[in-house]
Amino acid sequence: MQYESLFANAYWDFAPGARVSPYVGLGIGTAEASIDYFNRWKRNGDPAAITTFAGHPDEESLRRIVAGTTTIANTKLKDSVSA
């Protein structure tokens, strides 16, 4: 996982040193997070044990096609926010 951020804040104190000191503040920033995602899974070699295509008109042939296959997912997920 990778995370980068940059924020800046500033404020103006109207009465420094006073017992009650009103102020105005302003902030701005941005952040970005990313993660590398990898997953690999192997399907059951028995077509009858696969339930993925339940209710599909070609259910049996699709189950035979995918039985014993391996799927690999490899991607980078990113998101950013600014305020």
N, C-alpha and C positions, 0 to 999 in steps of 0.2 A: 504494500500500500504506500502511496506517495501523497503527501499533503503539503500544499504551499499556500501561504496567506500573506497579505500585506494590509495593514490597517493604520490609520492615522487619526488622532484625536487632538482637538484644540479647545481651549475654553478661555473666556474672558471674565475675570473677577471684577465686579463693579466696585466693591468696597474692600480691598485687601486689608487684613488686620482687624476688621470690625467683628463684633460678636456674631452677628448674622450677616452673611455675605452672599448676596444674590450673584448668580453667574449665568452665562450662556455658554453652551457647549455645542460642538459640531464634530461629527465623526464620519469617516468614509473608509471603505475597505473592500477587499475582494479575497476570495478563497477558492481553491480548486483541489479536488481530491480525485485520485484515480487508483484503480486496483486491477492487476492482471488476473484474469479468471481462466482456469484450465480445469477441465473435467473429462474423464474418459469412462465409459461404461460399456459393458458387453451384455447383449441380450441373451436370454435363455435359448439354448439350442433346440428346445422342444417347441414347435409352433403352437401346440395346444396350451402351453403355459403362458403365452403372450396374450394380453387383454387389450392392447393398444387400439385395435381396430374393431372392437365390439360394436355390432350394429351396422357396420359398413357392408354394402352389397358384395364386395369382393374380399370379405373378411378372411376367409381361409387362404386364398392365394397371397394376400398381403402378409399374413402371419408367416407363411412359408418363406417368403422373400426376405423378411427381416430376421428370421430365426438365426441366432449365432453371430449376427453382425456386431460391429463395434462402432460406437459414435464418439467423436472427439469434439469438444467445445473449447475454443481458445479465443478469448477476446479481451479487450481492455475496456473497462467501464469507467466513465469520467462524468464528473458533475462540477459545476461552479456556481458561485453565488456572489453577488455584489450588493453592497448596502451603502 
